[in-house]
Amino acid sequence: MVKFTWFKNELPKDLEIRQVYGIVFSDSGNILLQIDDNKYNLTGGKPEVFDSSFEETLKREYLEELNIEIKDIYYLGYLLISENTEKYAQVRMIAKIKKIGNIRPDKDNGKIYKRFMANIQNVKKYLNYSGTAGNELIDDAIIMAKEKYNINFSDKEYFI
């Protein structure tokens, strides 16, 4: 059985990081979601050896998967994944949209993802996390975005 636990503090030095994902906000306060086979997701991926930081991993993944440049990136925390006797981390960051490019296929798998701007009232419904950890990290991302970005949150939702 897999257990997810949310932590807002720094990563332990000896914990393996397998993923870096972002909660990315528009200037109007919407959260960018990726749609893959009618499932809403955050965007991110595995750190590569050539990535110099979590920020670089996140920037690369948003360009590859959604053709969107991001800026003002902040570390939010991590999910601790406990799977049998194995433990590892999935880092979560917040960021803002810098530039939106045309939709194009992901160069790694050829998929074309839809891009959806969810409002903060509905984002947890779209992501549909089964446990509390995912919902806690979304709540913390919204709180941090209010502090860091000084944005008003829109009720509108739309595809980009």
Phi and psi in degrees as a GROMACS rama.xvg file:
@    title "Ramachandran Plot"
@    xaxis  label "Phi"
@    yaxis  label "Psi"
@TYPE xy
-97.6321  132.927  VAL-2
-119.31  132.072  LYS-3
-110.398  129.268  PHE-4
-130.123  130.63  THR-5
-92.83  133.117  TRP-6
-129.665  131.636  PHE-7
-92.2126  -3.06903  LYS-8
-91.9621  -177.036  ASN-9
-65.7586  155.022  GLU-10
-70.5451  137.507  LEU-11
-63.4681  141.82  PRO-12
-60.6422  -31.9477  LYS-13
-96.0743  8.95085  ASP-14
-92.5558  125.472  LEU-15
-67.564  135.646  GLU-16
-104.597  120.37  ILE-17
-105.663  -19.3423  ARG-18
-148.244  151.511  GLN-19
-131.789  118.925  VAL-20
-125.172  155.718  TYR-21
-121.357  149.977  GLY-22
-109.329  106.132  ILE-23
-110.038  131.703  VAL-24
-109.093  145.525  PHE-25
-86.2378  171.067  SER-26
-61.3203  -27.0012  ASP-27
-89.4494  5.0851  SER-28
87.1184  10.3153  GLY-29
-80.8555  158.331  ASN-30
-106.12  127.551  ILE-31
-76.6922  124.029  LEU-32
-119.16  146.618  LEU-33
-97.5651  138.285  GLN-34
-113.428  121.585  ILE-35
-127.894  115.372  ASP-36
51.9774  48.1726  ASP-37
64.1935  17.2913  ASN-38
-113.654  130.746  LYS-39
-86.1706  134.559  TYR-40
-141.184  159.494  ASN-41
-79.4646  163.589  LEU-42
-107.493  144.663  THR-43
166.229  -166.129  GLY-44
176.882  -164.128  GLY-45
-81.6687  133.456  LYS-46
-63.0592  134.638  PRO-47
-100.335  159.488  GLU-48
-61.7652  -27.5999  VAL-49
-84.9088  -8.49642  PHE-50
-74.8525  127.981  ASP-51
-85.7394  -12.6426  SER-52
-162.715  170.605  SER-53
-60.801  -37.4527  PHE-54
-60.8394  -42.7286  GLU-55
-65.389  -39.9178  GLU-56
-59.3391  -48.2525  THR-57
-64.2427  -45.0863  LEU-58
-58.0599  -45.9602  LYS-59
-61.5602  -46.2395  ARG-60
-64.5415  -40.7234  GLU-61
-66.4607  -36.5632  TYR-62
-68.4939  -46.3111  LEU-63
-63.9266  -45.6496  GLU-64
-87.7847  -36.9788  GLU-65
-122.958  -5.78965  LEU-66
54.4869  47.9623  ASN-67
-126.806  129.557  ILE-68
-88.4971  140.729  GLU-69
-121.748  161.115  ILE-70
-146.794  177.526  LYS-71
48.5662  58.1144  ASP-72
-91.7935  133.124  ILE-73
-131.889  140.984  TYR-74
-68.7608  131.435  TYR-75
-103.782  -45.1185  LEU-76
162.217  -160.029  GLY-77
-148.066  152.253  TYR-78
-93.0298  128.329  LEU-79
-91.256  122.171  LEU-80
-103.671  120.96  ILE-81
-112.749  114.508  SER-82
-129.093  103.231  GLU-83
58.2579  -117.554  ASN-84
-97.0914  -2.16872  THR-85
-92.95  139.911  GLU-86
-132.346  137.565  LYS-87
-154.267  172.974  TYR-88
-118.594  151.085  ALA-89
-122.744  112.683  GLN-90
-77.4063  143.559  VAL-91
-124.022  136.198  ARG-92
-128.4  160.737  MET-93
-114.084  156.499  ILE-94
-159.663  170.986  ALA-95
-116.614  153.85  LYS-96
-73.085  131.135  ILE-97
-99.9791  -47.6324  LYS-98
-152.024  135.692  LYS-99
-106.773  118.53  ILE-100
-93.8544  175.614  GLY-101
-66.1978  149.023  ASN-102
-64.6141  136.102  ILE-103
-150.321  163.597  ARG-104
-67.3235  145.326  PRO-105
-64.0994  126.728  ASP-106
-68.0778  -19.7609  LYS-107
-81.2272  -35.3643  ASP-108
-131.627  -2.286  ASN-109
77.9851  -1.3614  GLY-110
-71.8401  148.78  LYS-111
-112.382  116.439  ILE-112
-94.888  141.943  TYR-113
-79.3401  153.292  LYS-114
-121.081  124.961  ARG-115
-128.569  135.061  PHE-116
-100.719  105.881  MET-117
-92.5311  148.685  ALA-118
-84.6645  161.741  ASN-119
-68.4502  -20.4296  ILE-120
-72.9797  -28.3198  GLN-121
-107.764  -9.29129  ASN-122
-59.4409  -39.2461  VAL-123
-67.9049  -32.7119  LYS-124
-63.7624  -43.8637  LYS-125
-65.4377  -44.2159  TYR-126
-71.1885  -31.9255  LEU-127
53.3951  49.9021  ASN-128
-68.2871  139.788  TYR-129
-78.6323  -31.6734  SER-130
-107.991  -174.855  GLY-131
-82.3768  -25.1555  THR-132
-59.3555  -45.3114  ALA-133
-62.7831  -41.6434  GLY-134
-68.8844  -35.4819  ASN-135
-63.2998  -41.9878  GLU-136
-67.7901  -34.7125  LEU-137
-65.7854  -44.0629  ILE-138
-58.2135  -45.0159  ASP-139
-66.2552  -35.2443  ASP-140
-64.345  -41.743  ALA-141
-65.5727  -42.6889  ILE-142
-61.014  -46.0895  ILE-143
-66.065  -38.8423  MET-144
-62.6907  -38.8022  ALA-145
-60.7839  -40.2295  LYS-146
-72.4067  -45.5477  GLU-147
-82.8941  -35.1504  LYS-148
-107.284  -13.8608  TYR-149
50  53.7718  ASN-150
-113.104  153.32  ILE-151
-93.276  141.28  ASN-152
-95.4492  127.226  PHE-153
-83.461  150.114  SER-154
-87.4361  -15.1363  ASP-155
-71.9441  153.439  LYS-156
-134.649  146.151  GLU-157
-164.161  159.92  TYR-158
-90.3624  147.377  PHE-159
